[in-house]
Amino acid sequence: MKDLTISNIERQNVLNNRFAVSKVQEHLDIEGMLFEGEYRFTKKMVADFYEVEERTIERYLEKHSDELSANGYILCKGKHLKELKLQFAPVINVGSKTTQLGLFNFRSFLDMGMLLTESEKAKKVRSLILDFVITTINEKTGGGTKYINRRDVHYLPAAITEENYRKNLTSAINQYVDGHHTYKYSQITDFIYKAVFKENAKEYREVLKLDSKDNVRHTLYSEVLLVISSFENGVGAAISERFKENGGRLLTVDEVEHIVNELAEHPMQKPYLNDARTKMASRDFSFRDAYHGNIADYLQAVTPEEFERFIGDQSIDFDRILADNKDVLKRLKQAEDE
């Protein structure tokens, strides 16, 4: 089970998932002050809820001030404090000489619960959070995350693009590369996977726990597919060029591996590779609970916008779209085969 007290990335993945946060908020019995459109909690309220002393909360605020502030903890002062005192004087019980008051919103209150190691109550809240995170993602994806990448509206155009550039590569391999007719394709594909996300197809399957019948490409995010498209197109062109330079001699698979590695080291590719690795490492960790050890350095928290793309209002039901357009796709396929 994930330990939320240790990893800032895992805590942020929870807090950026508004669906899980909303579920936890509905479930927890905590009364706050509805102030300026948001529920707020004083340090004392937070300490009382988590059954710790106020100075424990203050210690965590000092140690994790940047994280808690980024998630909504504020110092209320001036006109805002005056208004707060007018509305909630009996609740907050602060003296007239108080010039600032620390206030948590629900996100920072939850963040504190994920940080606190001394509190049994916080431990129970963390367990509840992890349950709700899994539940909300499964509810939104219909019970499985293997193909969560296909809920992104950008997936289908990227998949079609990749398919087209793939044909350029396979054509070049077929004409200009020596080797076993089918084996050379899988070898070169593995070189490209290694270059893009430092795993061959077998390693990727193991990380995602894919069946032998699962197509690796159908599980890739649109950004990763576009980087692979770029690679495939570049490798296909370089193979053709090298064949001409060789005076019509077929390339060995080792020569193609050298081409792929050269392309991976090109400065122009670096930003795209970094972005693809970050997307894959981070999204698979958050959505699929899959850890890519070879690209762990690229791991980041998934943004609120990404949650919207994959499980929120911006996500699509890819399988339903396919089913609804089955006849159109069939006609297109027949036209292509003629």
C-alpha positions as CSV (number, residue, x, y, z in Angstrom):
1,M,0.0,0.0,0.0
2,K,1.2,3.5,-0.8
3,D,2.6,5.5,2.2
4,L,1.2,9.1,1.8
5,T,3.3,10.4,4.6
6,I,6.5,9.9,2.6
7,S,5.9,11.0,-1.0
8,N,4.9,14.5,-1.9
9,I,4.0,13.2,-5.4
10,E,1.5,10.7,-4.0
11,R,-0.1,13.4,-1.8
12,Q,-0.4,15.8,-4.7
13,N,-1.9,13.1,-6.9
14,V,-4.7,12.8,-4.3
15,L,-5.2,16.5,-3.9
16,N,-5.2,17.1,-7.7
17,N,-8.0,14.5,-8.1
18,R,-11.1,16.6,-7.3
19,F,-13.3,13.6,-7.5
20,A,-11.5,11.8,-4.7
21,V,-11.3,14.9,-2.6
22,S,-15.0,15.6,-3.0
23,K,-15.8,12.0,-1.9
24,V,-13.6,12.2,1.2
25,Q,-15.1,15.6,2.0
26,E,-18.6,14.1,1.9
27,H,-17.6,11.2,4.1
28,L,-15.6,13.0,6.8
29,D,-17.6,14.5,9.7
30,I,-15.8,17.9,10.1
31,E,-17.5,21.2,10.5
32,G,-15.8,24.2,9.1
33,M,-16.5,27.9,8.6
34,L,-18.0,28.8,5.2
35,F,-16.0,31.9,4.5
36,E,-15.6,33.6,1.2
37,G,-17.2,30.6,-0.6
38,E,-14.9,27.9,0.9
39,Y,-14.9,25.9,4.1
40,R,-12.1,27.1,6.4
41,F,-10.6,25.5,9.5
42,T,-8.3,27.0,12.2
43,K,-5.2,25.3,13.6
44,K,-7.2,24.4,16.7
45,M,-10.0,22.8,14.6
46,V,-7.5,20.7,12.7
47,A,-5.6,19.7,15.8
48,D,-8.9,18.7,17.5
49,F,-10.0,16.6,14.5
50,Y,-6.7,14.7,14.2
51,E,-6.5,14.4,18.0
52,V,-3.1,16.1,18.4
53,E,-1.8,19.2,20.1
54,E,-1.9,22.5,18.3
55,R,1.9,22.8,18.5
56,T,2.2,19.6,16.5
57,I,0.2,21.3,13.7
58,E,2.4,24.3,14.0
59,R,5.5,22.1,13.7
60,Y,4.2,20.5,10.5
61,L,3.3,24.0,9.1
62,E,6.9,25.1,9.6
63,K,8.4,22.0,8.0
64,H,5.9,21.8,5.1
65,S,5.0,25.4,4.6
66,D,5.4,25.5,0.8
67,E,3.4,22.4,0.2
68,L,0.5,23.3,2.6
69,S,0.4,26.9,1.2
70,A,0.3,25.6,-2.4
71,N,-2.7,23.5,-1.4
72,G,-4.7,26.3,0.2
73,Y,-3.3,27.2,3.7
74,I,-3.4,31.0,4.2
75,L,-2.6,33.6,6.7
76,C,-5.8,35.6,7.1
77,K,-5.1,39.3,8.0
78,G,-6.4,42.8,7.6
79,K,-9.9,43.3,6.2
80,H,-10.4,39.6,5.7
81,L,-9.6,38.8,9.3
82,K,-11.9,41.6,10.5
83,E,-14.8,40.0,8.4
84,L,-13.9,36.6,9.8
85,K,-14.0,37.8,13.4
86,L,-17.4,39.5,12.8
87,Q,-18.9,36.3,11.3
88,F,-17.3,33.6,13.5
89,A,-16.1,35.4,16.7
90,P,-17.5,32.7,19.1
91,V,-16.0,29.8,17.0
92,I,-12.5,31.1,16.5
93,N,-12.1,32.7,19.9
94,V,-9.2,35.0,19.2
95,G,-8.2,38.2,21.0
96,S,-8.7,41.7,19.6
97,K,-5.0,42.2,19.2
98,T,-4.6,39.2,16.9
99,T,-3.4,40.5,13.5
100,Q,-3.2,37.3,11.5
101,L,-4.8,33.9,11.7
102,G,-3.8,30.7,9.9
103,L,-6.6,29.1,8.0
104,F,-6.8,25.7,6.3
105,N,-9.2,25.0,3.4
106,F,-10.3,21.4,2.9
107,R,-7.4,20.5,0.5
108,S,-4.7,21.7,3.0
109,F,-6.7,20.1,5.9
110,L,-6.5,16.8,4.0
111,D,-2.8,17.4,3.1
112,M,-2.1,17.8,6.9
113,G,-3.8,14.5,7.5
114,M,-1.5,12.8,4.9
115,L,1.6,14.3,6.6
116,L,0.8,13.6,10.3
117,T,2.5,10.5,11.5
118,E,1.6,10.9,15.2
119,S,-2.2,10.7,14.7
120,E,-4.2,7.5,14.6
121,K,-7.1,9.5,13.2
122,A,-4.9,10.8,10.4
123,K,-3.9,7.2,9.7
124,K,-7.6,6.2,9.3
125,V,-8.1,9.2,7.0
126,R,-5.2,8.1,4.8
127,S,-6.7,4.7,4.5
128,L,-10.0,6.2,3.5
129,I,-8.3,8.5,1.0
130,L,-6.6,5.6,-0.8
131,D,-9.9,3.7,-1.0
132,F,-11.7,6.6,-2.5
133,V,-8.9,7.3,-5.0
134,I,-9.1,3.7,-6.4
135,T,-13.0,3.9,-6.3
136,T,-13.3,7.2,-8.2
137,I,-10.9,6.2,-10.9
138,N,-12.6,2.8,-11.4
139,E,-16.0,4.4,-11.4
140,K,-15.0,6.8,-14.1
141,T,-13.2,4.2,-16.3
142,G,-15.8,1.4,-15.9
143,G,-13.7,-0.7,-13.6
144,G,-10.3,-0.9,-15.4
145,T,-7.4,1.4,-16.2
146,K,-5.6,-0.6,-18.8
147,Y,-6.9,1.6,-21.6
148,I,-7.4,4.8,-19.6
149,N,-5.2,6.5,-22.2
150,R,-8.0,6.1,-24.8
151,R,-10.3,8.3,-22.8
152,D,-8.2,11.3,-23.9
153,V,-9.7,13.1,-26.8
154,H,-6.2,13.5,-28.3
155,Y,-5.7,9.7,-28.4
156,L,-7.4,8.7,-31.7
157,P,-5.7,11.4,-33.9
158,A,-2.3,10.4,-32.3
159,A,-3.0,6.7,-32.9
160,I,-3.9,7.3,-36.6
161,T,-0.8,9.5,-37.1
162,E,1.4,6.8,-35.5
163,E,-0.1,4.1,-37.7
164,N,0.7,6.1,-40.9
165,Y,4.3,6.7,-39.9
166,R,4.7,3.1,-38.8
167,K,4.0,2.1,-42.4
168,N,6.9,4.3,-43.6
169,L,9.2,2.5,-41.1
170,T,8.0,-1.1,-41.9
171,S,8.3,-0.3,-45.7
172,A,12.0,0.8,-45.1
173,I,12.7,-2.3,-43.0
174,N,11.1,-4.6,-45.6
175,Q,13.2,-3.2,-48.5
176,Y,16.5,-2.2,-46.9
177,V,17.2,-4.3,-43.8
178,D,18.6,-7.8,-43.8
179,G,17.3,-10.4,-41.3
180,H,14.4,-12.7,-40.6
181,H,11.2,-11.3,-42.2
182,T,9.2,-11.0,-39.0
183,Y,11.9,-11.0,-36.3
184,K,13.6,-7.9,-37.6
185,Y,10.5,-5.8,-37.1
186,S,10.1,-6.7,-33.4
187,Q,13.8,-6.1,-32.8
188,I,13.8,-2.6,-34.3
189,T,10.5,-1.8,-32.5
190,D,12.2,-2.8,-29.3
191,F,15.1,-0.4,-30.1
192,I,12.7,2.4,-30.5
193,Y,10.8,1.6,-27.3
194,K,14.1,1.5,-25.5
195,A,15.1,4.9,-26.9
196,V,11.8,6.5,-26.0
197,F,10.9,5.1,-22.6
198,K,13.9,2.9,-21.7
199,E,11.9,-0.4,-21.7
200,N,11.5,-3.0,-24.4
201,A,8.0,-4.3,-25.2
202,K,8.4,-7.3,-22.8
203,E,9.5,-5.1,-19.9
204,Y,6.6,-2.7,-20.6
205,R,4.1,-5.6,-20.6
206,E,5.4,-6.7,-17.2
207,V,5.1,-3.2,-15.7
208,L,1.5,-2.9,-16.9
209,K,0.7,-6.6,-16.3
210,L,-0.6,-6.9,-19.9
211,D,-1.7,-10.2,-21.5
212,S,0.0,-11.6,-24.5
213,K,-3.0,-10.6,-26.6
214,D,-2.9,-7.0,-25.6
215,N,-1.4,-4.6,-28.1
216,V,1.2,-2.4,-26.3
217,R,0.5,0.6,-28.6
218,H,-3.2,0.6,-27.6
219,T,-2.2,1.4,-24.0
220,L,0.2,4.3,-24.8
221,Y,-0.7,8.0,-24.2
222,S,-1.1,10.3,-27.2
223,E,2.1,12.2,-26.4
224,V,4.1,9.0,-26.3
225,L,2.6,7.8,-29.6
226,L,3.5,11.1,-31.2
227,V,7.1,10.8,-30.1
228,I,7.2,7.2,-31.4
229,S,5.8,8.5,-34.7
230,S,8.6,11.0,-34.9
231,F,11.1,8.2,-34.2
232,E,9.6,5.8,-36.7
233,N,9.6,8.4,-39.4
234,G,13.1,9.5,-38.7
235,V,14.4,5.9,-38.5
236,G,12.6,4.9,-41.7
237,A,14.2,7.9,-43.6
238,A,17.7,7.2,-42.1
239,I,17.5,3.5,-43.2
240,S,16.6,4.6,-46.8
241,E,19.4,7.1,-46.8
242,R,22.0,4.7,-45.4
243,F,21.0,2.0,-47.9
244,K,21.7,4.5,-50.8
245,E,25.0,5.5,-49.2
246,N,25.9,1.8,-48.9
247,G,25.5,1.5,-52.7
248,G,22.4,-0.8,-52.3
249,R,23.8,-3.1,-49.6
250,L,21.1,-4.2,-47.1
251,L,21.6,-2.8,-43.5
252,T,22.1,-5.2,-40.6
253,V,19.8,-5.0,-37.6
254,D,22.9,-3.7,-35.6
255,E,23.3,-0.8,-38.0
256,V,19.7,0.1,-37.5
257,E,20.2,0.0,-33.7
258,H,23.0,2.5,-34.1
259,I,20.7,4.8,-36.1
260,V,18.0,4.6,-33.4
261,N,20.6,5.4,-30.7
262,E,22.0,8.3,-32.7
263,L,18.5,9.7,-33.2
264,A,17.8,9.4,-29.4
265,E,20.8,11.5,-28.6
266,H,19.9,14.3,-31.0
267,P,19.4,17.6,-29.1
268,M,16.2,18.2,-31.0
269,Q,14.6,15.1,-29.6
270,K,15.5,15.7,-26.0
271,P,12.5,18.0,-25.0
272,Y,10.0,15.5,-26.7
273,L,11.6,12.5,-25.0
274,N,11.6,14.1,-21.6
275,D,8.0,15.1,-22.0
276,A,6.9,11.6,-23.1
277,R,8.8,9.9,-20.3
278,T,7.3,12.3,-17.7
279,K,3.8,11.7,-19.0
280,M,4.2,7.9,-19.0
281,A,5.9,7.6,-15.7
282,S,3.6,10.0,-13.9
283,R,0.2,8.9,-15.4
284,D,0.9,5.2,-15.1
285,F,1.9,5.7,-11.5
286,S,-1.2,7.6,-10.6
287,F,-3.9,6.0,-12.8
288,R,-2.6,2.5,-13.2
289,D,-0.6,2.1,-10.0
290,A,2.3,1.0,-12.3
291,Y,5.9,2.0,-11.6
292,H,8.4,2.4,-14.4
293,G,11.7,2.1,-12.6
294,N,13.8,2.9,-15.6
295,I,12.2,6.4,-15.9
296,A,11.5,7.0,-12.2
297,D,13.5,10.2,-12.4
298,Y,10.8,11.7,-14.6
299,L,8.0,11.0,-12.0
300,Q,5.8,14.0,-11.2
301,A,2.3,14.6,-9.7
302,V,-0.5,14.4,-12.3
303,T,-2.1,17.8,-12.8
304,P,-5.7,18.7,-12.1
305,E,-6.1,19.2,-15.9
306,E,-4.9,15.7,-16.6
307,F,-7.5,14.3,-14.2
308,E,-10.1,16.2,-16.2
309,R,-8.7,14.8,-19.5
310,F,-8.8,11.2,-18.4
311,I,-11.6,10.8,-15.8
312,G,-13.3,14.2,-15.8
313,D,-15.7,16.2,-18.0
314,Q,-13.2,16.3,-20.9
315,S,-12.7,12.5,-21.1
316,I,-14.5,10.4,-23.7
317,D,-15.9,6.9,-23.9
318,F,-13.6,5.6,-26.7
319,D,-15.2,2.1,-26.9
320,R,-18.6,3.6,-27.2
321,I,-17.4,6.0,-30.0
322,L,-16.0,2.9,-31.8
323,A,-19.2,1.0,-31.4
324,D,-21.3,4.0,-32.6
325,N,-19.1,4.4,-35.7
326,K,-18.6,0.7,-36.4
327,D,-20.3,0.9,-39.9
328,V,-18.3,4.0,-40.9
329,L,-15.0,2.4,-39.9
330,K,-16.0,-0.8,-41.7
331,R,-16.6,1.1,-44.9
332,L,-13.3,3.0,-44.6
333,K,-11.5,-0.3,-44.1
334,Q,-13.1,-1.8,-47.1
335,A,-12.2,1.3,-49.2
336,E,-8.6,1.1,-48.0
337,D,-8.3,-2.6,-49.0
338,E,-9.7,-2.1,-52.5
